[in-house]
């Protein structure tokens, strides 16, 4: 098993962010005024910038075990015990565990760089690994 390390995962996240921007900026322009795009209490802003990306990421994880960025670098998310497909509950939990990983100065994400199995806190909490796809 080859674990995917910190910099490869940063690259995948960068790719995902670019793709999300390509999809979400036009949506924001259609449904939101310039002022509303920065109003974090606006329900459409919450939908376009929060809910839709969360749904997209979780659906990619469920059906492909990877986001487009992870697919481009040849990585996939697996259950840490079986190395098989994680459950839907694990993947939803993994998404919300990103908040735990990012709130304390991104320490849970940086942890990928020092952990022997390259697990961030979100991976540890969800019981997942990111490995090279075969």
C-alpha positions, 0 to 999 in steps of 0.5 A: 500500500502506498499512502499519498502524502502531504504535497500530493494531497495539496496538489489535489486540493488545488485542482479541486479548488480550481474546478470548483471555482470554474463551476461556482463562480458562474452560479454565483454571478447568476444567482447573487449580486456582488454584495450578496456574494460576500454576505454569509447570511444570504441563503443563496450564498450559503447554498452556492458556496457551502451546501453545493460544494459539500454535496459534490465532494461527498457524492464524488467520494461515494461514487468514485472514492476520490474528488477529481483532483485525487483522481488526477493524481491517482489517489483514492480514499479507502477504509483503513481496516479493509482497504475497501470502499468506505461506508457512506457514513464514514465519508460524510463523517470525513467531510465534517471532520475537515472542520476539526482538522482545520480549526486549530491552525490547519494542524489536522491537515499538516498532520498528513506530513508527519503521520506514518500512514499519511492520515490527517485528523479527518482520516483518523476520525473517519477511519480512512486512508488515502492511497495510490489507486491501482 
